[in-house]
Amino acid sequence: MGSWGFSQDNDMDIFKGRVLLIATRHGKERVLAPILGPGLGVVCQAVPELDTDLLGTFTGEVERVLSPLNAAREKCRLAMELTGHDLALASEGSFGPHPSIPFLPADEELLLLVDRRNALEIAVRECSLHTNFSSAQVSTEEQLMAFARGVFFPSHALILRGGPSEQSGIRKGISRMDDLLAGFQSLLERHGSVHVETDMRAMYNPTRMGVIEKAGRKLLERCLSPCPACGRPGFGVREVRIGLPCTDCGTPTRGVLARILGCDGCGHQREEIHPDGITGEDPGHCDVCNP
């Protein structure tokens, strides 16, 4: 047994047989429960009475004042208070420029598992370029249709409003052509142009749901990774170091040189050099060879 009282094997008995609350009102349990239920041996349970929109909305009706991590913590806390269970999972999505490729939009999904019984938190992040996140101000039906085609409508829903921050008359979750056209004409008459944007709520956005599913698999892997020093679940990547040398000129690039794995409990760390088995970066990704 480690200093935290956890076993050193991978069976993670601390989770088995317990109820895992999935603190969402946007259907995320559809992709997370099939992964975490059998993977951790838990019974996944949604919390439909939990109004997560009180902590902020993508469209701005409720301002987001908490960081993604703190918002996820608050969702877990509220879900446990509502139900009396002590194991919960929450998700937070953020959309904007990719951190290393700023001219491309990205979806960053945070998943946080909180185990109150064992004073344990395990968090993972998945940053993906696989997103339809977009918006436009349009004044003709042709412009509207061009935007809709580019963001996978009608399988991915849209939002219409008079302007980027206009709340009056906002229409969400539009996934039918007749509703899209009727909403557009109504708002066009009132405002002269219409702001159209992708609906990023998970149940209306299959692409985002896929990124959440990928994050769920990463969370499962982390939950099943005990610290080699103390046995605490959640041993995983804490830091990524770039600087993989160019195979031609040897200059450090933005390629991953090493990953630092660590434990949030006892602080044990381990460095993995060339974690992907790659010892040099292609000159095409070198700022010296390919400026």
Secondary structure, DSSP 8 states (H G I E B T S, - for coil): --TTS--SSS--TTTTT-EEEE--SSSTHHHHHHHHHHHHT-EEEE-TT--GGGG--TTSSS---S-HHHHHHHHHHHHHHHH--SEEEEEEEEEEE-SSSTTSEEEEEEEEEEETTTTEEEEEEEEES-----EEEE-SHHHHHHHHHHTTTTTS-EEEESSTT--TT-EEEE-SHHHHHHHHHHHHHHHSSEEEEE--SGGG-HHHHHHHHHHHHHHHHHHT-B-TTT--B--EEEEEEE--BBTTT--B-SSEEEEEEE-TTT--EEEEESTTS--SB-GGG-TTT--
